Amino acid sequence: MKTTKTWDDLYATKVQPAEILYVVTNMARLHEEGKDPDFHTAMFLVTDRHKGKKNAVEKSFVIIERLQCLGRLIKSKDARLRGWTMEGIEEGCLLTNEAVFAATALCPMKKEDERMYFDPDEFFDIVLRESESQGRV
């Protein structure tokens, strides 16, 4: 398949919050069922959901990239996360407000040294806006 899309075009592929929530909720469900979902599981969930759609490859790539950006932001231990997340009972389990996943879909991605990331200020502005629109600040 030949494409004329640039990397900028690819990263500009629109993602809806429901698409991020689909992956996250299914990963959580699998975990609750005693499975150990990982990056490959997320890839399968995304590609399976978009199979046969016009921009399936682009959409799948960008959703995974956005989830990785969220993972990097979580690993940065930005203090603002404390307002939207809390440690779960199980080690490594982070209970996360839905607005964080909405921001994962909506925040523009930035690029530095060939690595994509979310600008934390922009990201948390979107989290706050999404929380307000959901009536949960």
N, CA, C and O of each residue as an XYZ file, in Angstrom:
548
protein
N       0.836     -1.174      0.000
C       0.000      0.000      0.000
C       0.883      1.239      0.000
O       1.716      1.419      0.888
N       0.698      2.075     -0.982
C       1.478      3.293     -1.096
C       0.699      4.448     -0.475
O      -0.507      4.578     -0.684
N       1.395      5.280      0.283
C       0.751      6.411      0.911
C       1.562      7.673      0.666
O       2.786      7.627      0.539
N       0.875      8.779      0.604
C       1.566     10.057      0.423
C       1.507     10.881      1.699
O       1.864     12.060      1.696
N       1.066     10.277      2.777
C       0.973     10.995      4.044
C       2.360     11.259      4.615
O       3.259     10.424      4.517
N       2.514     12.423      5.207
C       3.740     12.746      5.929
C       3.557     12.326      7.380
O       2.453     11.987      7.806
N       4.647     12.352      8.132
C       4.557     12.043      9.565
C       3.632     13.037     10.252
O       2.860     12.663     11.135
N       3.707     14.306      9.850
C       2.830     15.311     10.452
C       1.366     14.985     10.179
O       0.520     15.131     11.061
N       1.065     14.544      8.954
C      -0.306     14.144      8.623
C      -0.738     12.962      9.478
O      -1.852     12.928     10.002
N       0.152     12.005      9.609
C      -0.152     10.807     10.382
C      -0.461     11.164     11.834
O      -1.464     10.717     12.391
N       0.403     11.968     12.438
C       0.201     12.333     13.839
C      -0.998     13.248     14.040
O      -1.488     13.382     15.162
N      -1.475     13.874     12.982
C      -2.657     14.738     13.067
C      -3.962     13.948     12.923
O      -5.044     14.531     12.986
N      -3.870     12.641     12.731
C      -5.070     11.813     12.638
C      -5.906     12.005     13.896
O      -5.412     11.842     15.012
N      -7.170     12.350     13.710
C      -8.065     12.618     14.840
C      -8.415     11.326     15.573
O      -8.658     10.284     14.964
N      -8.430     11.430     16.887
C      -8.804     10.316     17.747
C      -9.890     10.814     18.694
O      -9.791     11.910     19.245
N     -10.907     10.015     18.874
C     -11.995     10.367     19.784
C     -11.726      9.775     21.166
O     -11.132      8.702     21.274
N     -12.158     10.466     22.224
C     -11.976      9.910     23.574
C     -12.507      8.491     23.711
O     -11.909      7.676     24.413
N     -13.616      8.184     23.054
C     -14.177      6.826     23.148
C     -13.216      5.771     22.613
O     -13.249      4.624     23.058
N     -12.365      6.141     21.669
C     -11.408      5.182     21.113
C     -10.310      4.851     22.120
O      -9.842      3.715     22.185
N      -9.905      5.840     22.897
C      -8.922      5.607     23.962
C      -9.583      4.795     25.075
O      -9.003      3.832     25.575
N     -10.800      5.189     25.460
C     -11.509      4.474     26.523
C     -11.758      3.015     26.154
O     -11.733      2.147     27.026
N     -11.993      2.738     24.893
C     -12.202      1.359     24.458
C     -10.993      0.493     24.821
O     -11.143     -0.599     25.370
N      -9.820      0.983     24.513
C      -8.603      0.217     24.804
C      -8.419      0.070     26.315
O      -8.168     -1.026     26.814
N      -8.545      1.176     27.030
C      -8.301      1.180     28.472
C      -9.298      0.281     29.205
O      -8.905     -0.510     30.063
N     -10.577      0.398     28.872
C     -11.566     -0.419     29.579
C     -11.407     -1.900     29.254
O     -11.618     -2.747     30.121
N     -11.044     -2.218     28.030
C     -10.823     -3.627     27.690
C      -9.562     -4.173     28.336
O      -9.527     -5.337     28.733
N      -8.536     -3.357     28.447
C      -7.316     -3.797     29.150
C      -7.651     -4.056     30.627
O      -7.192     -5.042     31.205
N      -8.448     -3.173     31.230
C      -8.849     -3.350     32.634
C      -9.693     -4.609     32.800
O      -9.514     -5.363     33.757
N     -10.614     -4.832     31.864
C     -11.451     -6.034     31.922
C     -10.599     -7.299     31.851
O     -10.811     -8.239     32.617
N      -9.647     -7.320     30.942
C      -8.761     -8.481     30.830
C      -7.968     -8.701     32.105
O      -7.774     -9.837     32.536
N      -7.510     -7.609     32.710
C      -6.770     -7.710     33.975
C      -7.665     -8.302     35.066
O      -7.235     -9.167     35.829
N      -8.913     -7.828     35.132
C      -9.854     -8.341     36.130
C     -10.158     -9.818     35.917
O     -10.483    -10.529     36.869
N     -10.055    -10.280     34.686
C     -10.289    -11.688     34.368
C      -9.061    -12.547     34.656
O      -9.060    -13.743     34.366
N      -8.017    -11.947     35.223
C      -6.825    -12.698     35.591
C      -5.770    -12.774     34.509
O      -4.768    -13.474     34.657
N      -5.989    -12.060     33.429
C      -4.996    -12.051     32.356
C      -3.992    -10.939     32.622
O      -4.182    -10.114     33.515
N      -2.933    -10.928     31.843
C      -1.868     -9.941     32.017
C      -1.714     -9.140     30.717
O      -0.760     -9.356     29.969
N      -2.650     -8.216     30.446
C      -2.585     -7.471     29.184
C      -1.344     -6.586     29.130
O      -0.907     -6.039     30.143
N      -0.787     -6.456     27.927
C       0.430     -5.675     27.750
C       0.322     -4.848     26.462
O      -0.761     -4.705     25.894
N       1.438     -4.317     26.022
C       1.479     -3.501     24.813
C       0.899     -4.247     23.620
O       0.144     -3.674     22.835
N       1.245     -5.512     23.482
C       0.765     -6.299     22.357
C      -0.756     -6.491     22.417
O      -1.430     -6.510     21.387
N      -1.277     -6.631     23.621
C      -2.724     -6.739     23.789
C      -3.401     -5.461     23.319
O      -4.411     -5.501     22.617
N      -2.834     -4.324     23.715
C      -3.388     -3.035     23.289
C      -3.361     -2.920     21.768
O      -4.326     -2.460     21.157
N      -2.258     -3.337     21.164
C      -2.154     -3.306     19.701
C      -3.251     -4.157     19.062
O      -3.890     -3.738     18.097
N      -3.460     -5.344     19.605
C      -4.497     -6.225     19.070
C      -5.871     -5.582     19.193
O      -6.645     -5.581     18.236
N      -6.179     -5.034     20.372
C      -7.487     -4.406     20.586
C      -7.732     -3.274     19.584
O      -8.814     -3.162     19.009
N      -6.716     -2.445     19.390
C      -6.857     -1.291     18.499
C      -7.011     -1.745     17.048
O      -7.917     -1.297     16.346
N      -6.136     -2.622     16.611
C      -6.195     -3.038     15.202
C      -7.471     -3.832     14.917
O      -8.053     -3.702     13.840
N      -7.901     -4.641     15.864
C      -9.121     -5.417     15.671
C     -10.338     -4.501     15.575
O     -11.236     -4.741     14.768
N     -10.369     -3.462     16.390
C     -11.504     -2.530     16.373
C     -11.587     -1.749     15.057
O     -12.680     -1.424     14.592
N     -10.446     -1.453     14.468
C     -10.427     -0.632     13.258
C     -10.269     -1.440     11.967
O     -10.205     -0.876     10.875
N     -10.208     -2.757     12.106
C     -10.032     -3.636     10.949
C     -11.087     -3.347      9.880
O     -12.282     -3.268     10.166
N     -10.615     -3.192      8.651
C     -11.512     -2.981      7.538
C     -11.938     -1.543      7.313
O     -12.583     -1.239      6.310
N     -11.592     -0.660      8.223
C     -11.955      0.749      8.062
C     -10.937      1.446      7.172
O      -9.801      0.992      7.031
N     -11.351      2.531      6.588
C     -10.549      3.254      5.602
C      -9.153      3.615      6.103
O      -8.173      3.383      5.395
N      -9.043      4.168      7.285
C      -7.746      4.620      7.796
C      -7.296      3.775      8.990
O      -6.743      4.302      9.956
N      -7.533      2.480      8.922
C      -7.269      1.590     10.056
C      -5.817      1.633     10.522
O      -5.559      1.683     11.725
N      -4.879      1.615      9.604
C      -3.461      1.596      9.987
C      -3.081      2.901     10.670
O      -2.449      2.893     11.726
N      -3.464      4.018     10.071
C      -3.133      5.324     10.638
C      -3.768      5.495     12.014
O      -3.113      5.920     12.965
N      -5.049      5.160     12.105
C      -5.781      5.324     13.362
C      -5.165      4.449     14.455
O      -4.958      4.907     15.579
N      -4.877      3.209     14.126
C      -4.298      2.289     15.110
C      -2.942      2.797     15.595
O      -2.659      2.785     16.793
N      -2.117      3.239     14.668
C      -0.794      3.752     15.026
C      -0.906      4.940     15.970
O      -0.215      5.001     16.987
N      -1.773      5.878     15.633
C      -1.879      7.111     16.423
C      -2.475      6.840     17.805
O      -2.052      7.456     18.783
N      -3.433      5.945     17.903
C      -3.992      5.616     19.218
C      -2.914      5.034     20.117
O      -2.797      5.429     21.277
N      -2.134      4.109     19.603
C      -1.055      3.515     20.401
C      -0.021      4.578     20.764
O       0.469      4.605     21.893
N       0.308      5.435     19.833
C       1.281      6.503     20.107
C       0.769      7.422     21.216
O       1.537      7.833     22.085
N      -0.514      7.742     21.190
C      -1.099      8.599     22.223
C      -1.065      7.903     23.586
O      -0.774      8.536     24.600
N      -1.359      6.613     23.609
C      -1.280      5.878     24.870
C       0.152      5.847     25.403
O       0.369      5.905     26.613
N       1.121      5.754     24.503
C       2.517      5.790     24.946
C       2.880      7.171     25.493
O       3.637      7.277     26.459
N       2.347      8.221     24.885
C       2.576      9.579     25.406
C       1.998      9.704     26.819
O       2.619     10.298     27.701
N       0.810      9.140     27.025
C       0.220      9.143     28.366
C       1.118      8.380     29.334
O       1.350      8.832     30.455
N       1.615      7.240     28.912
C       2.508      6.458     29.767
C       3.746      7.239     30.168
O       4.176      7.175     31.319
N       4.320      7.973     29.230
C       5.503      8.794     29.547
C       5.145      9.905     30.527
O       5.929     10.228     31.420
N       3.962     10.487     30.360
C       3.534     11.545     31.274
C       3.330     10.975     32.679
O       3.704     11.609     33.666
N       2.749      9.803     32.769
C       2.560      9.158     34.081
C       3.911      8.859     34.715
O       4.099      9.089     35.910
N       4.853      8.347     33.926
C       6.190      8.037     34.455
C       6.936      9.282     34.909
O       7.828      9.194     35.752
N       6.582     10.443     34.361
C       7.253     11.688     34.752
C       6.869     12.114     36.170
O       7.526     12.963     36.773
N       5.800     11.515     36.691
C       5.307     11.789     38.045
C       4.941     13.264     38.238
O       5.158     13.833     39.307
N       4.389     13.863     37.199
C       3.919     15.246     37.289
C       2.931     15.336     38.455
O       1.988     14.550     38.538
N       3.152     16.285     39.339
C       2.336     16.420     40.550
C       0.861     16.629     40.238
O       0.005     16.271     41.048
N       0.551     17.198     39.087
C      -0.856     17.440     38.743
C      -1.637     16.155     38.536
O      -2.865     16.158     38.617
N      -0.951     15.070     38.273
C      -1.643     13.788     38.110
C      -2.378     13.372     39.376
O      -3.393     12.679     39.313
N      -1.863     13.799     40.524
C      -2.487     13.394     41.797
C      -3.946     13.828     41.878
O      -4.741     13.196     42.574
N      -4.303     14.897     41.175
C      -5.691     15.341     41.195
C      -6.618     14.495     40.344
O      -7.839     14.598     40.460
N      -6.049     13.664     39.493
C      -6.852     12.909     38.530
C      -6.605     11.407     38.591
O      -7.225     10.640     37.854
N      -5.706     10.992     39.464
C      -5.393      9.565     39.594
C      -5.215      9.225     41.069
O      -5.011     10.104     41.905
N      -5.297      7.946     41.367
C      -4.935      7.475     42.702
C      -4.500      6.020     42.608
O      -4.960      5.260     41.756
N      -3.613      5.667     43.497
C      -3.103      4.299     43.500
C      -4.223      3.328     43.823
O      -5.037      3.569     44.715
N      -4.253      2.234     43.090
C      -5.231      1.186     43.350
C      -4.716      0.248     44.427
O      -3.612      0.429     44.940
N      -5.502     -0.736     44.764
C      -5.116     -1.705     45.785
C      -3.937     -2.533     45.306
O      -2.995     -2.776     46.060
N      -3.989     -2.970     44.044
C      -2.903     -3.782     43.491
C      -1.717     -2.900     43.133
O      -1.890     -1.774     42.665
N      -0.532     -3.406     43.351
C       0.673     -2.675     42.982
C       0.691     -2.424     41.474
O       0.434     -3.327     40.679
N       0.996     -1.200     41.102
C       1.061     -0.841     39.690
C      -0.279     -0.464     39.086
O      -0.350     -0.100     37.912
N      -1.348     -0.548     39.879
C      -2.680     -0.207     39.386
C      -2.954      1.262     39.705
O      -2.880      1.678     40.861
N      -3.266      2.032     38.685
C      -3.523      3.456     38.849
C      -4.956      3.744     38.425
O      -5.294      3.628     37.247
N      -5.796      4.118     39.381
C      -7.174      4.494     39.070
C      -7.124      5.892     38.464
O      -6.551      6.811     39.049
N      -7.723      6.043     37.300
C      -7.550      7.260     36.517
C      -8.894      7.837     36.097
O      -9.767      7.125     35.601
N      -9.043      9.142     36.305
C     -10.251      9.849     35.920
C     -10.416      9.794     34.406
O      -9.438      9.886     33.665
N     -11.639      9.645     33.958
C     -11.947      9.543     32.531
C     -11.460     10.762     31.743
O     -11.142     10.644     30.559
N     -11.399     11.930     32.389
C     -10.949     13.150     31.708
C      -9.491     13.016     31.244
O      -9.100     13.634     30.254
N      -8.700     12.226     31.942
C      -7.306     11.995     31.534
C      -7.282     11.253     30.192
O      -6.450     11.542     29.333
N      -8.184     10.312     30.023
C      -8.230      9.565     28.770
C      -8.793     10.431     27.639
O      -8.388     10.292     26.485
N      -9.720     11.318     27.973
C     -10.213     12.260     26.965
C      -9.065     13.154     26.501
O      -8.907     13.392     25.304
N      -8.271     13.646     27.441
C      -7.121     14.488     27.085
C      -6.110     13.699     26.258
O      -5.455     14.264     25.382
N      -5.976     12.420     26.522
C      -5.067     11.576     25.742
C      -5.483     11.564     24.273
O      -4.634     11.526     23.383
N      -6.768     11.596     24.027
C      -7.269     11.616     22.649
C      -7.153     12.996     22.019
O      -6.920     13.106     20.815
N      -7.312     14.041     22.807
C      -7.479     15.386     22.267
C      -6.236     16.269     22.282
O      -6.145     17.215     21.499
N      -5.296     15.981     23.141
C      -4.116     16.848     23.281
C      -3.208     16.734     22.051
O      -2.927     15.629     21.587
N      -2.756     17.864     21.529
C      -1.797     17.794     20.411
C      -0.502     17.117     20.861
O      -0.021     17.351     21.970
N       0.042     16.292     20.006
C       1.327     15.658     20.315
C       2.459     16.550     19.832
O       2.358     17.205     18.795
N       3.528     16.562     20.597
C       4.744     17.300     20.254
C       5.842     16.282     19.969
O       5.745     15.117     20.352
N       6.887     16.745     19.291
C       7.981     15.840     18.942
C       9.304     16.446     19.399
O       9.588     17.621     19.166
N      10.101     15.610     20.055
C      11.445     16.015     20.465
C      12.351     14.795     20.369
O      12.038     13.739     20.919
N      13.471     14.940     19.673
C      14.419     13.830     19.505
C      13.725     12.562     19.008
O      13.953     11.472     19.533
N      12.872     12.716     17.988
C      12.164     11.586     17.371
C      11.182     10.893     18.315
O      10.729      9.788     18.019
N      10.849     11.512     19.433
C       9.907     10.925     20.391
C       8.731     11.872     20.568
O       8.906     13.080     20.724
N       7.540     11.310     20.541
C       6.333     12.097     20.712
C       6.029     12.229     22.207
O       6.353     11.350     23.006
N       5.398     13.353     22.560
C       5.020     13.592     23.954
C       3.881     14.598     23.995
O       3.586     15.266     23.004
N       3.247     14.694     25.157
C       2.247     15.728     25.400
C       2.910     16.833     26.206
O       3.649     16.560     27.152
N       2.646     18.081     25.834
C       3.061     19.196     26.680
C       2.192     19.119     27.941
O       0.967     19.193     27.846
N       2.806     18.973     29.115
C       2.005     18.785     30.334
C       1.013     19.918     30.605
O      -0.105     19.656     31.051
N       1.397     21.163     30.346
C       0.466     22.270     30.586
C      -0.766     22.155     29.691
O      -1.895     22.317     30.155
N      -0.545     21.877     28.411
C      -1.668     21.705     27.487
C      -2.534     20.512     27.904
O      -3.763     20.579     27.890
N      -1.866     19.433     28.269
C      -2.573     18.218     28.638
C      -3.493     18.467     29.834
O      -4.669     18.104     29.799
N      -2.964     19.080     30.882
C      -3.779     19.279     32.084
C      -4.830     20.364     31.897
O      -5.849     20.347     32.588
N      -4.619     21.297     30.994
C      -5.680     22.248     30.638
C      -6.861     21.495     30.024
O      -8.018     21.787     30.324
N      -6.557     20.526     29.164
C      -7.614     19.732     28.533
C      -8.296     18.844     29.565
O      -9.518     18.695     29.538
N      -7.528     18.255     30.472
C      -8.109     17.422     31.529
C      -9.106     18.259     32.338
O     -10.220     17.810     32.608
N      -8.711     19.451     32.715
C      -9.597     20.324     33.491
C     -10.848     20.677     32.684
O     -11.962     20.611     33.203
N     -10.666     21.043     31.444
C     -11.809     21.391     30.586
C     -12.765     20.202     30.436
O     -13.982     20.367     30.515
N     -12.213     19.015     30.222
C     -13.044     17.825     30.069
C     -13.756     17.473     31.373
O     -14.899     17.015     31.352
N     -13.098     17.680     32.486
C     -13.734     17.422     33.792
C     -14.894     18.376     34.007
O     -15.955     17.975     34.486
N     -14.695     19.631     33.656
C     -15.757     20.627     33.812
C     -16.943     20.288     32.915
O     -18.094     20.429     33.327
N     -16.666     19.840     31.691
C     -17.764     19.510     30.768
C     -18.518     18.275     31.227
O     -19.680     18.084     30.869
N     -17.864     17.437     32.019
C     -18.513     16.239     32.556
C     -19.156     16.540     33.909
O     -19.836     15.691     34.486
N     -18.932     17.765     34.410
C     -19.498     18.153     35.689
C     -18.806     17.535     36.878
O     -19.408     17.351     37.935
N     -17.495     17.203     36.695
C     -16.757     16.536     37.797
C     -15.435     17.217     38.047
O     -14.387     16.679     37.690
N     -15.460     18.372     38.644
C     -14.202     19.047     38.988
C     -13.922     18.851     40.440
O     -12.910     19.336     40.945
